[in-house]
Amino acid sequence: MSPDAPAEFVRAATSLMAANVRAEVSVEIIPSPTRIAPNSAAISGEVLASGNSESLHGTGRLILMHDPDQIVAWGGSFRIVCFAQAPLDSDIALDSMLSEVTWSWLTDALAASGAEYSNASGTATRVLSQGFGELADQGESAHIELRASWSPRGDDMSGHVQAWATLLCMLAGLPPTSDAVSIDAHKRERG
């Protein structure tokens, strides 16, 4: 983070790691993309099988952008962009309602975490693939992807991170639970 970053961005970026998320979600700070906004911070998350650090059930990224000039399309000085993806059973990928359900999981998670926002947009994509030739051994596979953005209100992003982590768990097919732990309890920083 730049030493001359505005105080509101510093508070917001610091709050990214203050969220309580489920123990199955491993979160780490990653380098944020450059040139997307005057200030940005990013985290990534992985949903792992309970007790197994090798079995990946889903993954995602969340980027916080800040422009003190308050971009009109954003409706404020902050914007969150997220990506979430998880493998699926091929039968589930064929469900025509899956994209709508995926979007509703995000908006429901934002509401449940008390994260206030505006100007939401996004796409949900179902991918079904079949390997051929040298890739025939891969067989059939499927996954769901959600790419979304919204403008958070205020500078406390912990509820937004909690909602994103909840979405990752829902996409991974984990049952609902109220057990959450602080990100600080299991964060990793990339050097």
C-alpha positions as CSV (number, residue, x, y, z in Angstrom):
1,M,0.0,0.0,0.0
2,S,1.3,3.4,-0.9
3,P,2.5,5.5,2.0
4,D,0.6,8.5,0.6
5,A,-2.7,6.6,0.2
6,P,-5.8,8.4,1.5
7,A,-6.9,7.6,5.0
8,E,-10.3,6.3,3.9
9,F,-8.6,3.8,1.6
10,V,-6.1,2.7,4.2
11,R,-9.1,2.0,6.6
12,A,-11.0,0.1,3.9
13,A,-7.9,-2.0,2.8
14,T,-7.2,-2.8,6.4
15,S,-10.7,-4.0,7.0
16,L,-10.4,-6.5,4.1
17,M,-8.6,-8.8,6.5
18,A,-10.9,-8.2,9.5
19,A,-13.8,-10.3,8.3
20,N,-14.9,-13.5,9.9
21,V,-15.1,-16.4,7.4
22,R,-15.6,-20.1,7.6
23,A,-12.7,-22.3,8.6
24,E,-12.8,-24.0,5.1
25,V,-11.9,-20.7,3.4
26,S,-8.2,-19.9,3.2
27,V,-7.6,-16.2,2.4
28,E,-4.4,-14.4,1.5
29,I,-3.4,-10.9,0.4
30,I,-2.3,-10.9,-3.2
31,P,-0.8,-8.1,-5.4
32,S,-3.6,-5.9,-6.8
33,P,-3.8,-5.2,-10.5
34,T,-2.1,-2.0,-11.5
35,R,-3.7,0.9,-13.4
36,I,-7.3,0.0,-12.5
37,A,-7.7,2.8,-10.0
38,P,-5.5,5.2,-8.1
39,N,-5.6,2.8,-5.0
40,S,-6.4,-0.9,-4.9
41,A,-6.0,-3.9,-2.7
42,A,-6.7,-7.6,-3.4
43,I,-7.2,-10.9,-1.7
44,S,-7.7,-14.4,-2.9
45,G,-9.6,-17.3,-1.3
46,E,-9.7,-21.0,-1.7
47,V,-12.4,-23.4,-0.3
48,L,-10.6,-26.5,1.0
49,A,-12.1,-29.8,2.2
50,S,-12.2,-29.9,6.0
51,G,-8.8,-31.0,7.2
52,N,-7.3,-31.3,3.7
53,S,-5.2,-28.5,2.4
54,E,-4.8,-30.2,-1.0
55,S,-8.5,-30.7,-2.1
56,L,-9.7,-27.5,-3.7
57,H,-13.4,-27.0,-3.9
58,G,-13.5,-23.5,-5.2
59,T,-11.5,-20.3,-5.6
60,G,-12.0,-16.6,-6.0
61,R,-10.5,-13.1,-5.9
62,L,-11.8,-9.9,-4.5
63,I,-10.3,-6.5,-5.5
64,L,-11.1,-3.2,-3.7
65,M,-10.6,-0.2,-5.9
66,H,-10.6,3.4,-4.7
67,D,-10.7,6.7,-6.6
68,P,-11.0,9.8,-4.5
69,D,-12.6,11.6,-7.5
70,Q,-15.7,9.4,-7.1
71,I,-16.4,7.8,-10.4
72,V,-20.0,8.5,-11.6
73,A,-20.5,4.9,-12.8
74,W,-19.4,3.6,-9.4
75,G,-21.7,6.0,-7.5
76,G,-18.9,6.8,-5.0
77,S,-15.2,6.4,-4.4
78,F,-15.1,2.6,-3.9
79,R,-15.8,-0.3,-6.1
80,I,-15.4,-4.0,-5.4
81,V,-14.8,-6.5,-8.2
82,C,-15.0,-10.2,-7.4
83,F,-14.5,-13.5,-9.1
84,A,-15.7,-16.9,-7.8
85,Q,-15.5,-20.3,-9.3
86,A,-16.2,-23.9,-8.3
87,P,-16.3,-27.3,-10.0
88,L,-19.8,-28.9,-10.5
89,D,-21.3,-32.2,-11.2
90,S,-22.1,-32.2,-15.0
91,D,-25.8,-32.8,-14.2
92,I,-26.0,-29.6,-12.1
93,A,-24.3,-27.6,-14.8
94,L,-27.2,-28.3,-17.1
95,D,-29.8,-26.7,-14.8
96,S,-31.0,-23.6,-16.6
97,M,-31.7,-21.8,-13.2
98,L,-28.1,-22.2,-11.9
99,S,-26.9,-18.8,-13.1
100,E,-29.8,-17.0,-11.5
101,V,-29.4,-19.0,-8.3
102,T,-25.7,-18.1,-8.3
103,W,-26.4,-14.4,-8.5
104,S,-29.0,-14.7,-5.8
105,W,-26.4,-16.4,-3.5
106,L,-24.2,-13.3,-3.8
107,T,-27.0,-10.8,-3.1
108,D,-28.3,-12.9,-0.3
109,A,-24.8,-13.2,1.2
110,L,-24.4,-9.4,1.0
111,A,-27.7,-8.9,2.8
112,A,-27.0,-11.5,5.5
113,S,-23.6,-9.9,6.3
114,G,-25.1,-6.4,6.5
115,A,-22.9,-5.2,3.6
116,E,-24.5,-2.1,2.1
117,Y,-23.9,-1.5,-1.6
118,S,-25.3,0.0,-4.8
119,N,-24.7,-0.3,-8.6
120,A,-24.3,-4.1,-8.6
121,S,-23.6,-5.9,-11.9
122,G,-22.2,-9.2,-12.9
123,T,-22.4,-12.4,-15.0
124,A,-22.8,-16.1,-14.0
125,T,-21.4,-18.6,-16.4
126,R,-21.9,-22.3,-16.5
127,V,-19.1,-24.2,-18.3
128,L,-19.4,-27.8,-19.5
129,S,-16.4,-29.3,-21.3
130,Q,-15.4,-32.7,-22.8
131,G,-11.8,-33.8,-23.5
132,F,-10.8,-35.3,-26.8
133,G,-7.7,-36.8,-28.4
134,E,-4.8,-36.4,-26.0
135,L,-7.2,-34.9,-23.4
136,A,-9.8,-37.7,-23.7
137,D,-8.7,-39.0,-20.2
138,Q,-10.0,-35.8,-18.7
139,G,-13.5,-36.8,-19.6
140,E,-16.4,-34.5,-18.9
141,S,-16.0,-31.6,-16.5
142,A,-18.1,-28.6,-15.4
143,H,-17.8,-25.5,-13.3
144,I,-19.6,-22.3,-12.4
145,E,-18.1,-18.8,-12.5
146,L,-19.4,-15.6,-11.1
147,R,-17.9,-12.2,-12.0
148,A,-19.5,-9.3,-10.2
149,S,-18.9,-5.8,-9.0
150,W,-20.7,-3.4,-6.7
151,S,-20.1,-0.1,-4.9
152,P,-19.8,-0.6,-1.2
153,R,-21.0,2.1,1.1
154,G,-18.6,3.3,3.8
155,D,-15.1,2.2,4.4
156,D,-15.6,-1.0,6.4
157,M,-15.2,-3.9,3.9
158,S,-15.4,-6.8,6.3
159,G,-19.1,-7.5,5.6
160,H,-18.3,-7.5,1.9
161,V,-15.4,-10.0,2.4
162,Q,-17.6,-12.2,4.6
163,A,-20.3,-12.2,1.8
164,W,-17.8,-13.1,-0.8
165,A,-16.4,-16.0,1.3
166,T,-19.9,-17.2,1.9
167,L,-20.5,-17.2,-1.8
168,L,-17.4,-19.3,-2.3
169,C,-18.7,-21.8,0.2
170,M,-22.1,-21.9,-1.4
171,L,-20.6,-22.5,-4.9
172,A,-18.5,-25.2,-3.5
173,G,-21.6,-27.0,-2.2
174,L,-20.7,-26.7,1.5
175,P,-23.7,-26.9,3.9
176,P,-24.7,-23.7,5.7
177,T,-23.1,-23.1,9.0
178,S,-22.7,-20.3,11.5
179,D,-19.2,-21.2,12.5
180,A,-16.8,-18.5,11.3
181,V,-13.2,-17.6,12.3
182,S,-11.2,-14.5,11.8
183,I,-9.2,-14.3,8.6
184,D,-6.2,-13.5,10.7
185,A,-6.4,-17.0,12.2
186,H,-5.5,-18.6,8.9
187,K,-4.3,-15.9,6.5
188,R,-1.2,-16.2,4.3
189,E,0.7,-13.3,2.8
190,R,2.4,-13.7,-0.6
191,G,5.8,-12.2,-0.7
